[in-house]
Amino acid sequence: MSSILSAVESKLASLPLPVRLTLPDGNSVGAMDAAIHLTVRDPRTLTHLASGQVGTLGEDYVEGKFEVEGSMRDLMRVAAAILPQSPIDAARSGMFTTLIRRLMSVWRHSIERDAKQIQFHYDLSDEFYALWLDPRRVYSCAYYRSDEMTLAQAQEAKLDHICRKLRLRAGERFLDIGAGWGGLLLWAAEHYGVEATGITLSRNQHAHVNSLIEQKGLSGRVRMELLDYRKLDESRPYDKIASVGMFEHVGRAQLVGYFSKLRRLLRPGGLIMNHGITAGGVDNHQLGAGMGDFIDKYIFPGGELTHISHVLQSLTEGGLEDLDVENLRPHYARTLWAWSDSLESQLEAARATLKNENGDRSLRAYRMYLAGCAMGFEHGWIALHQVLAQHREGWKGDELSNKSEHGYPWRRDYIYTS
């Protein structure tokens, strides 16, 4: 135990800000006026602190093995400093391990298991999410078109950014895969006049969006279905498709089939926007240092990360052509900090929304998850890419003119100008 304590004290001395530890025996080490105070109840937490296993430390916090006093922003500065190496490097594995994980990915992403995994996360509590998300409950990366934007303004800018990239037009048939609480679905219908269909596997989201559709008088033009994307009818192809924050749940082994399905759902010449989290490293399917395991256990069971290079390869093998790729990584770091700050400012109210027996554990998990992911995006360990693609097979559009209503324009300025 003395050697572990010596290693911990050595770690504390090298940190970018002072940290105080109260040990299981009641003794303390570190500065009394430290920005961060950790009260450790389980000696094993000291081992995890000494080794820099930040994901395991996150699990210790969720399970009540230590308490934190101080801001989550300061805590994440400490977490980044104690890592022995980049979580990308820590997650690299040999070919055999990678093969096993890919085989497991097929098993982990059956229609039945995916439904349970989605419901585990999104059906936690609508009231809980409503506390710290924007009023539209957009649960994906915002787009800070200008620095002074609030979170709510940046989320609306993101919704419009996607609609502009897709060149939505009145009367077009638009599909939103993984439509969440309906932000994009309703924005596209109300601002661009499309006939919109959304799907989700979350019962709570399904009920919430259908209630909004009725309230807004959009029942004839917008519908929300409780449905797996693999079961979507292909007989009437859509003009435009968006998939936002959903393909992380598909599984790397399923990506070619996923993009192939989207191609079959899209008319020739139609556009698709895939917006999702990607890996910071080419070889890792999750973050190392226990971070990926923490997210899989407490937040997104079955979630997998894929590097943008593999995403583009899978998209191409699925029969789509990538037209535009944009990395919004800094935007997601700012979005996550906005969520984290909002949650931290109303912890008691958040606790009251989580009425089940695991409510306190869930709140602890989300505190670590939001701040930890913000740190991950800041450091480039994970990224967020929007990929605009087109179904070109069999399309007879005017390929030599940027004036075609259904083609893809030659310049990007159409996204940014009215």
Secondary structure, DSSP 8 states (H G I E B T S, - for coil): -HHHHHHHHHHHHTSSS-EEEE-TTS-EES-TT-SEEEEE-SHHHHHHHHHT-HHHHHHHHHTTSEEEES-HHHHHHHHHHH-SS-HHHHH---HHHHHHHHHHHHHHT-HHHHHHHHHHHHTS-HHHHHHHS-TT---S----SSTT--HHHHHHHHHHHHHHHHT--TT-EEEEES-TTSHHHHHHHHHH--EEEEEES-HHHHHHHHHHHHHTT-TTTEEEEE--GGG---SS-EEEEEEES-GGGT-GGGHHHHHHHHHHHEEEEEEEEEEEEEESSSS-SS-TTTHHHHHHHHT-TT----BHHHHHHHHHHTT-EEEEEEE-HHHHHHHHHHHHHHHHTTHHHHHHH--STTHHHHHHHHHHHHHHHHHHHHHTSEEEEEEEEE--TT--S-TT-TT-SSS--SSTHHHH--
